[in-house]
C-alpha cells in the first residue's frame, strides 16, 4: 500500500517537502515500479525526498486504503500543520490529474480517480529551535516553510493558475487513443471535465468551463431561408405548408380545438389541408350520463353546504352533517351495485359516525374504542359480503355448467367460502354426503386451536404422502380452514408418479375483493384490520401466490367496455404503476395513517380518463374539509402572530394553503364547464381557499357564459323556454349560490362590448355599479348621439344615474354635457340673465377640451355641433367666443362667429379710446 514519509535526516528548518517533479513527470511509470513503499529518493538539490508506490499486489490503486492510511497518519503526526497537509494533498491531486494524459493504454481500464495521499513525518526527528521556543503543541500548528525549486514553482503555477511553463520544455508526444468506458455514454469524460487553458490572475477569478453541460433540445428552429416553407406562404392548397411555421393547436370554449387532419390519429392520414374544429372529450362515458351523475352528487352536497359572504365574496363551507351516507342515500345509489355506489357505502361503513353503539354510560375510553373497532369490522365484513355476492353466484353457475365429477361439491364449497357464505357451504357439504367436512365448515374462521388442529391434520397427510389421493378442490378447502390463503405445497414423486401432488394456489382465479376477504375472514383470528391489509398486500406483491392486486373495476372486470363514441376512448392500461381500486384506497386510508391522499385520489383510480376529477373532488371535501381525517401533503399549518406560550395549540394553529387542493377544485370546475354545467362549476369554485382567487375564477366563468343568463323576461319572451332557463340560472346564481349580481352584469357588459352594442353595455355597467366605465361609454357614444339629435332631454337622461363623487373625470366629461343641456333649455325659455351668460362663457372654454386626447369620430362631430350652437347663442349676449375654433364650425356658423368677433373688436377699441 502506498504511503508518504519524510526522512528524519532532513535539517531542522526544512519542514515537509513533496517530490512534485516525480509526481508530475514520473507518474506514468508508477505502474511499472516495484520499489519499497518506505523508500526515499534524492532530488536535484541533494535533499532526500519522499517516494511512494501507487500499486498494491494486484497492480491497481487502492483508494480506500490510502484514505485510511492518510487518516491514521494525521492522528499520529501532530507536528505537521493542517494547512500544509491540505495544501500538499491538493497539489498531489492536481498533479495526478494533469499527468493522467500520459498513462498507457493498459493502465486506463484499471485506473480509478486519484486518491488523496497524506504526508507522514518521522517521529524520531529532533525538535527544531521554533518548537523549543513555542512548545511542541503550538509548533505542530505553525506553518512550515516549503523550499521548492524555481522549476517546481513553475509547475505549480501551471497547475494552479493554468499558466504556460516557460522554464521547462517538454517534448510533445503524439496523442494516444484512449479506451472508452463501455458503461458510460460516448460523450462522457473519463476524468473531470476539461478546463480552459486561459490564464487567470488569482484565485478570486474563477476558471470558466468553455464547454459547460447544456441540456439537449429535442427540436431546433430552422431559419426561414433554409426552411421548406420559404416562399410557400401563399400556397392555399396545402395548409400545412402555408401555416407550418406559425400554426399551433388552438383551444376554444366548451372543449373545442382547431387542428389539422385527424385529432386522435388514424391508420390513413388525411390531407394536410383539412382544417377541422373538433370537440375534445375529457371523460370516458357519454356526456349525458356524466352530467346526470355530476348533478346528483353536487345537489346532494349543496344541501349540506351553507354559503357565506365575506367582503362581498361568497364562500362555500361544507357542514359537518355531510358524510358518505349522504351520497349513499341518493335514489339511484340505494339499489345500485355499481362501483360508485359501493364506494359510498364502504365510506359510510368505515368513516360515518356509529349512532347505535349502545355503550354503557360509565364505559371507559378504551372500552368505547374497542366497541367502535368491532362495529367497524362488522360493517366492513357485511359490506364485503354484499359486494362479492354476484361474483360468487357467477362462479356457482360456471361450476354447474361444467362437468366436474366428484370435485364439483368441493368447488361449490370453496366458491361459497370466498363470499363468506358459511351456512350455505355447510348445507352444500351435507347434501354431498361430506358430513365431517360440514362440521369443520361450521367452525370456519374459528380460533387458533381449531386452525392448529386442521393444520396438523394436513401436515400428517403430507408426511404420509396422502395428498396425492385427495382431490385438489378438497385440499383447497382444508387449507382455507387452517388459515392458509397463500400456497399449498405439493409433493415430489418418489420413483413412480403415483404419490405426486400438485401445488395449489389458494387465491388463484379470485378477484381482489374475495382474495382480500380470505385474509379478512380466514387468514387470522380476530386480527386487527391494519394487520389484515398488510398481509393481503404482501400476498398481492408476491407473484407466486397469484393473489389479485387491487385493480379498479374497469381494468379487472372483463365485461368493461370502452365508449362507442367516435371521439377519444381512453386506454385503460397505460399507467405504470397500475392504478388502485378506490375501494381499497378507502380501506388503506382507514387502516394506514401514512397513506397519501394524493395517491388515493388519482383520477385513473376511478376511471379510464385521467381528466375525470368528479369523485376525487368529493372525496377530498369529505376527508379534508368535513371529517378532517386526511389532507394533501403540501398543506402547512401556520400560527397566529399574536399567539403566546400560554395559548392552546388548537387555538393558535391556523390551517395553511394547499396548492394541490385548489388544483383538484379547478380541474373539476373546468370539467363541469366543458360538459355544459357551468353553473355547477361556479358552485365548485366556491370551495377555493383564497378569496381573491375565488372571485377571479368565478368572474372568468361568468365572462365565458354571460349570454346564457338573464335577469328577467320581457313580455315577448315569456313563451321562450330558452330565456326561461336563463332566468332560472340567474336566480340559482344570485339566490342559491349568493353570487353578487354585479359580477353577472359586469360579465354581460363585456359580452355587449364585443357585440358592439354600446347602449346595452352602458346599461349593464350602470347595473354593475361600474361608474367610470359607464361614464366613458356615455361620453364617447351616447352623449354625441343626443347632441346630433338635438335632444337635451335625452342628454340629461344619459347622465342622470351618475353621482359626481363616483366618477373620476366628471368635471371634464359628463358635467360639460349637462351644463350644455341646461344652457340650451334656459335660452329656449328666453332666460337671458347673468347666470346664463356666465354658464355660456364657461361652456365656450370647456367644450373644446372634450376633443382632447383620442376622441371618436362621433364625439368630434358632437363637439363641432356644440361649438356651432354656442356661437349662435353667444351672439344673443354680444359675447365673443375666443375659445371657439373657427375651423371646426359650419359655414353659416363661421359667418356668425366673424360678425361677433368684429363687433367685439370694435367694442374693445371704443372702450380703449374712451379710457385714453
Buried (B, 14 or more C-beta within 10 A) or exposed (E): BBBBBBBEEBEEEBBBBBBBBBBBBBBBEBBEEEEEBBEBBEBEEEBBBBBBBBBBEEEBBBEEBBBEBBEEBBEEBBBBBEEBBEBBBEBBBBBBBBBBEBBEEEBBEEBEEBBBBBBBBEEEBEEBEBBEEEEEEEBBBBEBEBEBBEBBEBBBBBBBBBBEBEEEEEEEEEEEEEEEEEEEEEEEEEEEEEEEEEEBEEEEEEBEEEEEEEEEEEEEEEEEEEEEBEEBEEBEEBBBBBBBBEBEEEEEEEBEBBBBBBBEEEEEEEEBBEEEEBEBBBBBBEBEEBBEBBEBBBEBBBEBBEBEEEEEBBBBEBEEEBBBBBBBEBEEBEEBEEBBBBBBBBBBBBBBEEEEEEEEEEBEEEEEEEBBEEBBBEBBBEBBBEBBBEBBEEBBEEBEEEEBEEBBBBBBBBBBBBBBBBEBBBBBBBEBEBEEBBEBBEBBBBEEEBBEBBBEBBEEBBEEBBBBEBBBBBBBBBBBBBBBBBBBEBBEEEEEEEBBBEEBBBBEBBBBBBBBBBBBBBBBEEBEBBEBBBBBBEBBEEEEBBBBBBBBBBBBEEEEEBBEEEEBBBEBEEBEEBBBBBBBBBBBBBBBEEBBBEBBBBBBBBBBBBBBBBBBBBBBBBBBBBBEBBBBEEBEEEEEEEBEEEEEEEEBBEEEEBEBBBEBBBBBBBBBBBBBBBBBBBBBBBBBBEBEBBBEBBBEBBBBBBEBBBBEBEEEBEEEEEBEEBBEBBEBBBEEBBBBBBBBBBBBBBBBBEEEBBBBBBBBBBBBBBBEBBBBBBBBBBBBBBBEEEBBEBBBEBBEBBEEEBBEEBEBBBBBBBBBBBBBBBBEEEEBEEEBBEBBBBBBEBBBBBBEEEBEEBBBBBBBBBBBBBBBBBBEBEBBBEBBEEEBBEEEBBEBBEEBBEBBEEEEEEEEEEEE
